[in-house]
Amino acid sequence: MTDWGLLDPGAADTTGTDDDAVLGAMVEVERALLRAWGSELDEFLDAQADALEAASLDRAALIEGVAHDAVPVVTLVPALRAQLVAAGLLADRLHLGATSQDVVDTALMLVARDAMHGTRAALVEAGSHLAALAEAERRSPRIARSIARHAEASTLGVLAAGWLDGVASALETVDALAFPVQFGGAVGTGTAADAAAGRPGAADAVRAGLAAELGLADPGRAWHAERTPVLAVASAAAAVVAALGRIAGDVTLLSREEFGEVRLAGGGGSSAMPHKRNPVDAVAITAAAVESPGLLQIVASAALAGDERSAGRWHAEWSSSRRILRLARSASTAATRLLAGLEFDRDRAARILAHAGPAGERPDRGVLDAASDRIVDRAVARFAALSERQSRP
């Protein structure tokens, strides 16, 4: 039985990261490789590329192939070759000069690119809600808390601006990513591609053509055993989840009845207590934030690859790197819902501040307002500048 989300609130958004998406990406890599070879060899291979499709592939056979060969491509390539033969097309250029790792790594970079682009869009939407909250509450005082105790006066706007800074930092991290194509043949030297083209350096040209076809970056090299591109993507996903996890933790605390500084729209039910409305989006984000560091640790451990294709470490990357992408996308999707329905109770915040006692140090109101204005303005301006950028391949 395939998992289908029964006990997985932290990774509810599987868009673009499920097995069908990965299979579709692998087929897209083979299509793009045919077109790149068409340019290199001055041959018309678009018909072959167009004939490849993922929908009719035998999933059970692919699963058996993974169990037998530890990679899906060994079974995939003959299945795609059979599609070409059935269409009356020559199949000799399929997978030319490539190895399994070229297809898997490149396909997973396609999945990562699309997942992180979706995550970025959700972060921008979530940040827009936070910017509006920060602007609206810049003069609404509250008691700030330090080490779980009352500290000194601040504002709800400053609180929202701090959350917004986390979203902006996550955007910066995502925008710094490159999603590189992988093409180097059996051991990364590209000799099979050079031999097929009859000239040295053909592998570089095919790699560049493949990158252009897929909209990925051309790294100018093969990175078979140098796994920092995968680690960078996983680290960025973990940074997204951490930034949103901080917001979820604050919201969960401040929406408690004994605090009441935050009000949430809707909420989930309880099987035993019908009166409850649980902060389900904050719960889902927190679940993702608890899980993602462990996944990042696995990806970082797998980066100790060894050889030109590591035994087991590379394989451990696949599910962990894909899972952390799913958590980032799911958390950002949940954050847009959470923040769209979030309101501050400024009266409740003011009453808590008024009863804070000696611990609630109160600076001059004019000084506090000026500081709040400065913090909110900077956070909003930084987010606005980042949200208008276009992330690169």
C-alpha positions in Angstrom: 0.0 0.0 0.0 1.4 3.4 -1.0 1.3 6.1 1.6 -1.3 8.7 0.7 -1.2 11.2 3.5 -3.3 9.7 6.3 -0.7 10.5 8.9 1.3 13.2 7.2 0.0 16.8 8.0 3.4 18.4 7.7 3.8 17.3 4.0 0.2 17.6 2.7 1.1 19.4 -0.5 2.6 16.7 -2.7 2.4 18.8 -5.9 5.3 18.1 -8.2 7.2 15.9 -5.7 5.4 12.5 -6.0 6.7 9.5 -7.9 4.7 10.4 -11.1 6.4 13.8 -11.1 9.8 12.3 -10.8 9.1 9.8 -13.5 7.8 12.6 -15.7 11.0 14.5 -15.1 13.2 11.6 -16.0 11.3 11.2 -19.3 11.7 14.9 -19.9 15.4 14.6 -19.4 15.6 11.9 -22.1 13.5 14.0 -24.4 15.8 17.0 -23.9 18.9 14.9 -24.3 17.6 13.7 -27.7 17.0 17.3 -28.8 20.5 18.3 -27.5 22.0 15.5 -29.5 20.0 16.6 -32.5 21.7 20.0 -32.4 25.1 18.5 -31.8 24.9 15.9 -34.6 22.8 18.1 -36.9 20.1 15.5 -37.0 16.3 15.9 -36.6 15.5 14.1 -33.4 12.4 16.0 -32.4 10.1 13.2 -33.6 11.9 10.8 -31.2 11.7 13.3 -28.4 8.0 13.9 -29.0 7.3 10.2 -29.0 8.5 9.6 -25.4 5.8 9.7 -22.8 5.5 8.7 -19.1 1.8 8.0 -18.8 1.8 4.5 -20.3 5.0 3.3 -18.6 4.6 0.1 -16.5 5.0 1.4 -12.9 5.2 -2.2 -11.5 8.1 -3.0 -13.8 9.9 0.1 -12.8 9.5 -0.8 -9.1 10.8 -4.2 -9.8 13.7 -2.6 -11.7 14.6 -0.4 -8.7 14.6 -3.5 -6.5 16.8 -5.4 -9.0 19.2 -2.6 -10.1 19.0 0.0 -7.3 18.1 2.6 -9.9 15.0 3.1 -12.1 16.8 4.1 -15.3 18.0 0.6 -16.2 14.4 -0.4 -16.7 13.2 3.0 -17.9 15.5 3.2 -21.0 14.4 -0.1 -22.6 10.8 0.9 -22.0 11.4 4.2 -23.7 13.3 2.5 -26.5 10.3 0.3 -27.1 8.1 3.4 -27.4 10.3 4.6 -30.2 10.4 1.3 -32.0 6.6 1.1 -31.8 6.4 4.5 -33.4 8.6 3.3 -36.2 11.5 5.6 -35.1 15.2 4.9 -34.7 16.2 4.5 -31.1 19.9 4.5 -31.3 20.3 8.1 -30.0 18.2 7.5 -26.9 20.3 7.9 -23.7 23.4 8.5 -25.8 26.5 9.3 -23.8 24.4 9.3 -20.6 24.4 7.2 -17.4 21.7 6.5 -14.8 23.0 9.2 -12.5 22.8 11.8 -15.2 19.1 11.1 -15.6 18.2 10.8 -11.9 20.2 13.8 -10.8 18.9 16.0 -13.5 15.3 14.8 -13.0 15.5 15.5 -9.3 16.9 19.0 -10.0 13.9 19.6 -12.3 11.6 18.5 -9.4 13.6 20.7 -7.0 13.4 23.7 -9.3 9.7 23.5 -9.7 9.0 22.7 -6.0 11.1 25.7 -4.9 9.5 28.0 -7.4 6.2 27.0 -6.0 7.5 27.5 -2.5 8.8 30.9 -3.4 5.4 32.0 -4.8 3.7 30.9 -1.5 6.4 32.7 0.5 5.7 35.9 -1.4 2.0 35.5 -0.7 2.6 34.8 3.0 5.0 37.8 3.2 2.4 40.1 1.7 0.0 39.2 4.5 2.7 39.9 7.1 3.6 43.2 5.5 0.0 44.3 5.7 -0.1 43.2 9.4 3.1 45.0 10.2 1.9 48.2 8.6 -1.5 48.1 10.3 -0.1 47.3 13.8 3.0 49.5 13.9 1.5 51.6 16.7 -0.1 48.8 18.6 1.9 48.2 21.8 2.5 44.9 23.4 4.8 43.3 25.9 7.8 41.6 24.3 9.0 38.4 25.9 12.6 37.3 26.6 13.5 33.8 27.8 9.8 33.1 28.4 9.3 36.2 30.6 8.0 39.7 30.2 10.8 42.0 28.9 9.9 45.5 27.7 7.3 47.2 25.5 7.3 46.6 21.8 4.5 46.6 19.2 2.5 44.0 17.3 3.9 45.6 14.2 7.5 44.8 15.3 6.4 41.2 15.9 5.0 40.9 12.4 8.0 42.6 11.0 10.3 40.0 12.7 8.3 37.3 11.1 8.5 39.1 7.8 12.3 39.3 8.0 12.4 35.5 8.3 10.3 35.1 5.2 12.5 37.6 3.4 15.6 35.7 4.4 14.0 32.5 3.2 13.4 34.2 -0.2 17.0 35.3 -0.3 18.2 31.7 0.3 15.8 30.4 -2.4 16.9 33.0 -4.9 20.6 32.2 -4.4 20.0 28.6 -5.6 21.2 27.2 -8.8 19.6 24.0 -10.2 22.4 22.4 -12.3 22.0 19.8 -15.0 24.1 16.6 -14.7 25.8 15.1 -17.7 29.1 13.2 -17.6 28.5 9.6 -18.6 29.7 6.6 -16.7 32.3 8.3 -14.5 31.9 12.0 -15.3 34.5 12.2 -18.0 32.1 12.5 -20.9 34.2 10.2 -23.1 31.1 8.3 -24.4 29.6 11.5 -25.7 32.9 12.7 -27.2 33.3 9.3 -28.9 29.7 9.4 -30.2 30.2 12.8 -31.7 33.7 12.0 -33.0 35.3 15.1 -31.3 36.7 16.1 -28.0 34.5 18.5 -26.0 31.2 17.2 -27.4 30.1 16.3 -23.9 30.4 20.0 -22.9 28.2 21.0 -25.8 25.6 18.4 -25.1 25.5 19.3 -21.5 25.0 22.9 -22.4 22.3 22.0 -24.8 20.6 19.8 -22.3 20.6 22.6 -19.7 19.1 25.0 -22.3 16.4 22.5 -23.2 15.4 22.0 -19.6 15.8 25.5 -18.3 18.5 24.4 -15.8 21.9 25.8 -15.1 24.9 24.6 -16.9 27.5 24.0 -14.2 30.4 23.6 -16.7 31.2 20.3 -15.1 30.0 16.9 -14.0 29.2 16.8 -10.3 28.6 13.0 -9.9 30.5 12.7 -6.6 30.5 16.4 -5.6 27.1 16.7 -4.0 27.0 20.3 -2.8 24.3 21.3 -5.4 21.9 18.8 -3.7 23.0 19.9 -0.2 22.4 23.6 -1.2 18.8 22.8 -2.3 18.1 20.8 0.9 19.6 23.6 3.0 17.4 26.2 1.4 14.3 24.1 1.9 15.3 23.6 5.6 15.8 27.4 5.9 12.3 28.0 4.6 10.7 25.5 7.0 12.7 27.0 9.9 11.6 30.5 9.2 8.0 29.4 8.9 8.3 27.2 12.0 9.3 30.2 14.1 6.1 32.0 13.0 4.0 28.9 13.7 5.5 28.5 17.2 4.7 32.2 18.1 1.2 32.0 16.7 0.5 28.8 18.6 1.6 30.4 21.8 0.0 33.8 21.4 -3.3 32.3 20.2 -3.7 30.4 23.5 -6.7 31.5 25.5 -4.5 32.8 28.3 -2.7 35.1 25.9 -5.2 35.9 23.1 -3.0 38.4 21.3 -3.5 36.5 18.1 -6.9 35.3 16.6 -7.0 32.6 13.9 -9.8 32.1 11.4 -11.3 28.6 11.3 -9.4 25.8 12.9 -9.5 22.1 13.2 -11.8 20.0 15.5 -11.3 17.6 18.3 -12.8 14.1 18.5 -13.3 14.5 22.2 -13.9 18.2 22.7 -16.2 19.7 20.1 -15.7 23.2 21.4 -12.0 23.3 20.4 -10.7 25.0 17.3 -7.1 23.8 16.9 -4.5 25.9 15.0 -4.1 23.2 12.4 -2.0 25.2 9.9 0.5 26.1 12.6 0.5 22.5 13.8 1.3 21.3 10.2 4.1 23.9 9.9 5.6 22.9 13.2 5.5 19.2 12.2 7.5 20.0 9.1 9.9 22.1 11.1 10.5 19.3 13.6 11.2 16.8 10.8 13.3 18.8 8.3 16.6 19.0 10.3 16.8 15.2 10.3 16.3 15.1 6.6 19.0 17.7 6.1 21.3 15.6 8.2 20.8 12.7 5.9 21.5 14.7 2.8 24.6 16.2 4.4 25.8 12.7 5.3 25.1 11.5 1.8 27.4 14.3 0.5 30.3 12.2 1.7 29.9 10.4 -1.6 33.1 8.7 -2.5 34.0 7.1 -5.8 32.3 8.4 -9.0 29.0 7.0 -7.8 28.6 6.1 -4.2 27.2 2.9 -2.9 24.1 3.7 -0.9 24.8 7.3 0.0 23.6 8.6 -3.4 20.5 6.4 -3.0 19.8 7.7 0.5 19.7 11.2 -1.0 16.7 10.6 -3.2 13.8 10.3 -0.7 15.3 12.6 1.9 16.0 15.5 -0.5 12.6 15.1 -2.1 10.9 14.9 1.3 12.4 18.1 2.5 11.3 19.8 -0.7 7.8 18.6 0.0 7.9 19.9 3.6 9.1 23.3 2.4 6.3 23.5 -0.2 3.7 22.2 2.3 4.8 24.6 5.1 4.7 27.6 2.8 1.3 26.7 1.5 0.0 26.3 5.1 1.6 29.6 6.0 -0.4 31.4 3.3 -3.6 30.0 4.8 -2.5 30.7 8.4 -1.5 34.3 7.8 -4.5 35.1 5.5 -6.8 34.4 8.5 -4.6 35.8 11.3 -5.6 38.9 13.2 -4.0 40.7 16.2 -6.1 41.6 19.2 -4.5 45.0 20.0 -6.8 45.6 23.0 -5.8 42.3 24.6 -2.2 43.0 23.9 -2.5 46.5 25.5 -4.2 45.0 28.6 -1.4 42.4 29.0 1.2 45.2 28.7 -0.7 47.3 31.3 -0.5 44.5 33.8 3.1 43.5 33.1 4.3 45.2 36.3 7.9 46.2 36.9 9.1 43.7 34.3 7.3 45.6 31.6 9.8 48.3 31.0 8.1 51.1 29.1 10.2 53.5 27.0 8.8 56.8 26.1 5.9 56.3 23.7 7.4 58.6 21.1 10.7 56.7 21.2 8.9 53.3 20.9 6.8 54.6 17.9 9.9 55.8 16.1 11.7 52.5 16.7 8.6 50.6 15.5 8.3 52.7 12.4 11.9 52.2 11.5 11.8 48.4 12.0 8.5 48.0 10.1 9.6 50.2 7.3 12.9 48.4 6.8 11.3 44.9 6.9 8.5 45.9 4.5 11.0 47.5 2.1 13.4 44.6 2.2 10.6 42.1 1.5 9.1 44.2 -1.3 12.5 44.4 -3.1 13.0 40.6 -2.7 9.5 39.7 -3.7 9.9 41.5 -7.0 12.9 39.5 -8.0 12.8 36.6 -10.3 14.6 33.5 -9.0 17.1 32.0 -11.5 17.3 28.5 -12.9 
